[in-house]
Amino acid sequence: MSKTADVIIIGAGVHGASLAFHLARRGVKVTVLEKRFVAAGATGRSSGLVRMHYDTEVDSRLAWESFRYFLNWKELVGGDCGFKRTGFIQIVARKDADALRGNVVMQQRVGIPSFLITAEDVRRLAPSFVTDDFDIAAYEPESGFAMPGDTASALINAARAQGASLLQDHAVSGIIASGDRVTGVKTSQGSFSAPVVVNAAGAWAGQLNKLAGLDLPYDTWRHDTMFVVRPAKIVPSHPTVIDFPRELYFRPEGGLTLVGLEDGNPLGESPDGDADHAKPGFVERAIERICERIPVMEQGSLHSAHGGYDGITPDQHPMLGLAGLDGFYLDCGFSGTGFKIGPAVGLCMSELILDGAASTVDISSLSPLRFAQGKLVSGAYQNIWH
Ligand SMILES: Cc1cc2nc3c(=O)[nH]c(=O)nc-3n(C[C@H](O)[C@H](O)[C@H](O)COP(=O)(O)OP(=O)(O)OC[C@H]3O[C@@H](n4cnc5c(N)ncnc54)[C@H](O)[C@@H]3O)c2cc1C
C-alpha cells in the first residue's frame, strides 16, 4: 500500500467521496482515510432530501448543479444513488411570504423548476394536509430524495475505479507540517504524506482543525428523525415537504413517512454520542407536529427513530477552501443540509484545488476566512434553520 498521494481526504462521507470522485477523474492520486467506514457519519443518517429551495443563491446553485448528477447518476457517476422524485413543497408562514417570492424568482433565474403555488394548490397536491395557516408555498415538481449511503458508496466506488484508494479503519490523529506547509497526516495505522490534505470529517472536523492549529468557530449539531407507518388513508403517498411554520420536514419512503424537526437540535455534544436512538421526547414532539399538518397521521404508528451529528458553523454554511497551513483545505461544516449539494461541492472543491478557483459555482463566499473577516453568509429567511 502506497503511503504517498497527491491529495489526502480525511473522511468518507458524501463530501469526502464526492471530492475523491472528481479529483480521480482528473488523474489525481487520491487517498481517502476513514476512521470507520463509508457513510459512517451524518451521511449514513441523512434524510436525503434533494431540493433546490434555499434563501441564498450559492446554495441554490450548488443544489441545482448537484441535481444534474442525481437525475443522471448512472451516466455521470455509475451505480445508483436511489433518487426518487416525489415533488417538493416549501411551506412558509405568512410573514415569510415575501422572502419566499423573492427566493422563487432567484431560483427561476438560476434555471431551477420552482413555482409559487397557493394553499389551495397544496391541498390539491396533498389532500390530507391542513392548509389554513399559509397563503403561498414554493413547489418543485422534479425534486425528491436520494439514498445517502448508496450515494456515497457509488461516488467512492467510481473514484476507486479511477485509481483512488479508500483506507477504512484509519483514524487521523495528527496533521504533519513542514514550516507553513502541510505534508501529511498521522493515523492509527501509520503516517501518510501528501502536499494537499482536505478535512472532510463532518462533525469531527472541528477536532482536526484544532490539530492543524486553526482557531475557527465550529460546533456539532445533533439531529433526530423518525419513521412512521403511514395510514392507508393517505393514498398513494405525499410529497416531500419542509414546513417552516411547524419547524418540521417530512418525506415518504415506501409505506413509511420520515419526519424531522427543525428546532430542538442540540449544539456542542460529542459527535460520538448515541446516534442509534433518538433523544427522549423527540418522538412525542415529532408525532404532535406531523399530526398538526396531516391529522390522519394519528392513525399511523411509530416504526423507528434515530439520530446523527453534523458539523455546524455560525452562519450555518459550510467552510470550503484553504485555511491556515498551505495545502490544508476545509470541506466541512454543512450544518445539517449538506447531502443534496454533495456532487457539486466535490466538483467545485476539485476545481479550487487543481485550478485555483471553482468555475462551476463561485464558492468564494464560503471561504473559511469569512469568519475572521466578519463576512458571514445570510439569507432572506430570518432565524430559520435549514
Ligand atoms: C439525521 C440527519 C438528517 C439530515 N438530513 C439531510 C437532508 O435531508 N438533506 C440534506 O441535504 N442534508 C441532510 N443532513 C445533512 C447531511 O447529511 C450532512 O451535511 C452531510 O452528510 C455531511 O457529509 P460529510 O461528508 O461532510 O460528513 P459525514 O457524513 O459525517 O462524514 C465524515 C466522515 O469522517 C469520518 N471521520 C471523522 N473523523 C475522522 C478522523 N479523525 N479520521 C478519519 N476519518 C474521520 C467519519 O467517520 C465520517 O465517516 C442531515 C444530517 C443528519 C445528521
The ligand as a MOL file (V3000), in Angstrom:
LIG
                    3D

  0  0  0     0  0            999 V3000
M  V30 BEGIN CTAB
M  V30 COUNTS 53 58 0 0 0
M  V30 BEGIN ATOM
M  V30 1 C -30.1810 12.9930 10.8090 0
M  V30 2 C -29.7050 13.8980 9.6980 0
M  V30 3 C -30.5600 14.1870 8.6380 0
M  V30 4 C -30.1120 15.0040 7.5900 0
M  V30 5 N -30.9460 15.2400 6.5200 0
M  V30 6 C -30.4730 15.9160 5.4420 0
M  V30 7 C -31.2840 16.0780 4.2830 0
M  V30 8 O -32.4300 15.6340 4.2320 0
M  V30 9 N -30.7610 16.7110 3.1930 0
M  V30 10 C -29.5010 17.2280 3.2300 0
M  V30 11 O -29.0740 17.8140 2.2280 0
M  V30 12 N -28.7090 17.0930 4.3140 0
M  V30 13 C -29.1600 16.4570 5.4080 0
M  V30 14 N -28.3850 16.2960 6.5110 0
M  V30 15 C -27.0220 16.8250 6.4720 0
M  V30 16 C -26.1080 15.9400 5.6610 0
M  V30 17 O -26.3910 14.5830 5.9270 0
M  V30 18 C -24.6590 16.2770 6.0160 0
M  V30 19 O -24.4380 17.6670 5.8220 0
M  V30 20 C -23.6830 15.5070 5.1310 0
M  V30 21 O -23.9860 14.1360 5.0980 0
M  V30 22 C -22.2690 15.7330 5.6600 0
M  V30 23 O -21.4010 14.9030 4.9250 0
M  V30 24 P -19.8740 14.9030 5.2810 0
M  V30 25 O -19.2100 14.0400 4.2830 0
M  V30 26 O -19.4010 16.3180 5.4270 0
M  V30 27 O -19.7870 14.3050 6.7660 0
M  V30 28 P -20.0210 12.8190 7.3090 0
M  V30 29 O -21.0000 12.0740 6.5210 0
M  V30 30 O -20.2340 12.9390 8.7680 0
M  V30 31 O -18.6100 12.1360 7.0460 0
M  V30 32 C -17.4720 12.4400 7.8030 0
M  V30 33 C -16.6420 11.1550 7.9010 0
M  V30 34 O -15.3980 11.4680 8.5070 0
M  V30 35 C -15.0090 10.3720 9.3050 0
M  V30 36 N -14.0270 10.8480 10.2750 0
M  V30 37 C -14.2390 11.6540 11.3270 0
M  V30 38 N -13.0990 11.8860 11.9900 0
M  V30 39 C -12.1240 11.2120 11.3400 0
M  V30 40 C -10.7310 11.0530 11.5490 0
M  V30 41 N -10.1020 11.6280 12.5730 0
M  V30 42 N -10.0380 10.2830 10.6820 0
M  V30 43 C -10.6470 9.6650 9.6440 0
M  V30 44 N -11.9750 9.7840 9.4040 0
M  V30 45 C -12.7040 10.5630 10.2370 0
M  V30 46 C -16.3220 9.9170 9.9370 0
M  V30 47 O -16.2350 8.5640 10.3910 0
M  V30 48 C -17.3010 10.0970 8.7810 0
M  V30 49 O -17.4770 8.9070 8.0270 0
M  V30 50 C -28.7950 15.5280 7.6030 0
M  V30 51 C -27.9550 15.2550 8.6780 0
M  V30 52 C -28.3920 14.4410 9.7240 0
M  V30 53 C -27.4530 14.1610 10.8710 0
M  V30 END ATOM
M  V30 BEGIN BOND
M  V30 1 1 1 2
M  V30 2 1 2 3
M  V30 3 2 2 52
M  V30 4 2 3 4
M  V30 5 1 4 5
M  V30 6 1 4 50
M  V30 7 2 5 6
M  V30 8 1 6 7
M  V30 9 1 6 13
M  V30 10 2 7 8
M  V30 11 1 7 9
M  V30 12 1 9 10
M  V30 13 2 10 11
M  V30 14 1 10 12
M  V30 15 2 12 13
M  V30 16 1 13 14
M  V30 17 1 14 15
M  V30 18 1 14 50
M  V30 19 1 15 16
M  V30 20 1 16 17
M  V30 21 1 16 18
M  V30 22 1 18 19
M  V30 23 1 18 20
M  V30 24 1 20 21
M  V30 25 1 20 22
M  V30 26 1 22 23
M  V30 27 1 23 24
M  V30 28 2 24 25
M  V30 29 1 24 26
M  V30 30 1 24 27
M  V30 31 1 27 28
M  V30 32 2 28 29
M  V30 33 1 28 30
M  V30 34 1 28 31
M  V30 35 1 31 32
M  V30 36 1 32 33
M  V30 37 1 33 34
M  V30 38 1 33 48
M  V30 39 1 34 35
M  V30 40 1 35 36
M  V30 41 1 35 46
M  V30 42 1 36 37
M  V30 43 1 36 45
M  V30 44 2 37 38
M  V30 45 1 38 39
M  V30 46 1 39 40
M  V30 47 2 39 45
M  V30 48 1 40 41
M  V30 49 2 40 42
M  V30 50 1 42 43
M  V30 51 2 43 44
M  V30 52 1 44 45
M  V30 53 1 46 47
M  V30 54 1 46 48
M  V30 55 1 48 49
M  V30 56 2 50 51
M  V30 57 1 51 52
M  V30 58 1 52 53
M  V30 END BOND
M  V30 END CTAB
M  END
